[in-house]
Amino acid sequence: MISFSLDALYIWINSAFWPFVRLLALITTAPVLGESTIPTRAKVGLAALTALAIAPVLPPAPAISPASYLGLWTTAQQVLIGLGLGLCMRIAFAAVQTAGELIGLQMGLSFASFFDPATGANTTVLSRLMNMMAILVFLTLDGHLMLLQALFHTFTVLPAAPGSLDAGAWQVLFHWSAQVLTGGLLLALPLVMTLLCISLALGILNRTAQQLSVFAVGFPISLLSGLILLAVILPQTAPFLSRLFNTALLVMRQLANALAPM
């Protein structure tokens, strides 16, 4: 006769439930997988199927009731871990969008904005273009698979079990958030510097030939020069984006190692 104990039932539930919570938190915040255009049911289904697939190879879960105070605290920890890991990659995409904002401001296209359903706010055309390019490069490099692989690595360092997280580990995420500005500036630097030189040349031209209206000539020249530079530079940004995404994956591993209690 086959018999089931309550502890065995808790082990079976926790072995799939807590990985599911961590996966769902990552998918909700990570780029590409967490886009608002993807239905919520698809995100939940992807997290559930992935959790069921990896549950047999994960360390055994403790026999704790998921509805107990300790079980709820463990669930909250899994949510925090997933959110932190997803934000690491989200920051890399935010740097690309910042570069688009800077380029659009220098080209004079900062007024050309529209509502972006992915971010829920008004974004410039170039920012949206740069974001789409980053998504294509991310998918080309199998970034979504590497993202899930980095998450699976965290289960060896941070098993889904009751414990305490190191609060000082969040400094890794705070330091990485500076990449939004530095990475965006580095990505936009070639176009910004060239367009700045064009603006300086137009300013000097306005002083030497005052009968020439810079406001009537400057905007078409800056816009045309910016479009030509975009056509030349954008195909060369793939190596930079590849290094940026690889660094984000390394930061995810560093965050997981730092969150592990001593």
N, C-alpha and C positions, 0 to 999 in steps of 0.2 A: 504494500500500500504506500502510495506517495503522499507525503505530508509536507506542508509548508509552514515555516515558522515566521513570526512577525519580523524578526531581525533579517531573515533572508529576503523578505519582501521589501524592506527598507533599503537593503543593499542594491537590489535590482532597480528600484525606482531612482535612487540617488546616483547610480552609475550612469544613467542617461539624462536625468533631469538637470543636474548641476552643469555638466558640459553643454547641454542645450541652452541654459541661461547665459553662459559665457559666450557661446557662439552667437546667440541672438543679439546680445549687447554689442558684440563686435560688428555684426552685419548691419545693425541699425546706425552706427556711427561711421563706419568705414566708407571711403569713396567707392564709386561704381556699384558695389553691392548694396549700399545704403541709400541710393538715390530715391528721391520721393516719387519718381515716375514708376518705380517697381512696386507692385501691389504688396500690401502687408502680408497677405496670405502666402505669397511666394517667398517672402523673407522667413516667415515662421516655418514653412515647409522645408526650405533649404536647411535651416538650422536644425530642425527635427531629424531629417534624414541623415545629415552629417553627424549629429550626436549619436544616433543609433549605429552608424557605421564604425565610429571610433571607440564606442563604449567598451567592446571586448578587449581592446589593447591598452586601456587606461588602467592606472593603479586601482585596486578595489576601493570602493567607497565605504565609509563607516556606516554602521547600522544606527542611523539617527532618523527620527521622524522629520520629514520635510516641513510639517506644520508646527514643530516645536520652536521654542525661542532660539535654540542653537541652530536648528535647520534654517530658520528665516535669516539669521545672521550670516550663515554660510551662503545662502542665496544672494544676499545683498553684496557680499564680497565678490561673488562671481560676476555680478553686474558691474561693479567698480573695475574689476580687472578687464572685462571686455570693453568697457567704455574707454579706459585708458589706452588700451592697445589700438582701438579704432581711431582715436584722436591722433595718435602718432602718425598714421598715414594720412589722415585728414589735413594735418598741418602742412604736409608736403604739397598737397593740392592747393591749399590756401596760398602758398608761396607763388604758385603758378598764376593764380587769379590776381594776386597783388601785382605781379609783373604786367599782366594785361591792363590793370588799372593805371599803372605808371606810364605805359606806352601810349594808351589812349589819351591820357592827360597831356602828354607832350605833343601828340599829333593833332590835338584839338578835337578829338572824338569823345571827350568825356561827357558831352551832352547827349550822345547817342546811346541811351540806356533803355532797357526794357525789363519787364518783370521776368525773373528767372524762377520757374517752379522748383528747381533743384535746391536753391538757397532760400527761397521765400522772400527775396528782396530785389530791388532794382540793381542790375549789373550792367556794365558797359559791354558793347559789342565785342571789343577785343578781349575782354576778360572771359567772356563766354567762349570765344574762339580758342583762346589759350587753354581753357579748361577741357574743351572737347579734344584738343590735340593731346593733352596730358592723359586723358582717358584712353585714347587710341594707343598711345605708346605704352601705357600701363597694361592694357590687354595684350598687346603684341609681345611684351616681355613676360607674359604669364604672371603678371603681378597679383592677380586674384588668387592664383594657386599658391604663390609664395606667401601671400598674406595668411591663408589658411594653414600653411605649413608652419609659419612662425607662431600661430596660435596653438597648434598641436604641440609645439615645443614647450609652451608654457605649462602644459599639464605635467611634464616631468619635473619642472622647477617648482611650480605652484599646483600641486594636486588639488582636486576638488574635494576638500576636507575642511573641517572646522579648524580655525587658527586665526592668528592675527597678522595683519599686513603691516609692513614697515611704512610709517607715515612719511618718513624722509625720502622715500623713493619717488614721490611725486615731483621732486625737484628735477628729476630727469626729464619729465614732460615739460616742466616750466622752461628749462634751458633749451629744449628742442623747439619750443614755441617761438624763440627768437629767429628761427629759420624763416618764418613768414616774411619778415622784413629783409633779412640778409639774402636769402635765396631769391626773393622777388627782385631785389636790386641787381643781383648778379645776372639774373636772366634777362632783365630789361636794360642792362647797362649799355650794350652796343647800340641799340636804337635810341636810347635817351641821349647818349653823348653825341651821336651824329645829328639828331634833330636839334640838340642844343647849339651845336656849331652852326647849323643852318639858321637858327633864330638869331644868333649873334651876327652872322653875315647880313641878314636882312636888317638888323638894327643899324649896322654901319652903313648899309646902302641907303637907309632912310635919312641918315645925317648928311651924306654926301649928295644925294639927289632927293631933295625935299619935295620936289614936284611929283615923285613917285609915291603912291599910297601903299604903304606896307600892309595895311589892313585888307586891301583888295587883292594883293598879290601874295602875301605871306601865307594865308591859310591854304590856298590851292597848292603852293609849293611844298609846304609842310605835309599836307595830306598825301600828295603824290609821292614825295620822297619816302614817307613812312610806309606806304603800300609797297613800294619797290624794295625797301629794306626788309619788310616782313617776308616778301617772297624769297629773298636771298637767305635770311637768317633762320627762319622757322624750320626749314629742313635740317639745319645743323644743330638743333637743340635736343635731339634725341639722346646723345651721350650725356648731356647735362641732366636731363630728366632721369636717365637710367641710374646715374650716381645718386641723385636725390632720393629715388625710391629705394635703392639699396641701403642708403644711410637710414632711411625711415624704418626699414626692416631691422637693422642693427639696433636702433633705438628701442624698438619693441622688445627685442631680446634683453637689452639692458634694463628696461623697465620691469620686465618679469623677474629678472635676477635680483633687482633691487627690492622688489615687493616681497620676495621670499623672506620669511622671518629667520633671524639668525639662530 
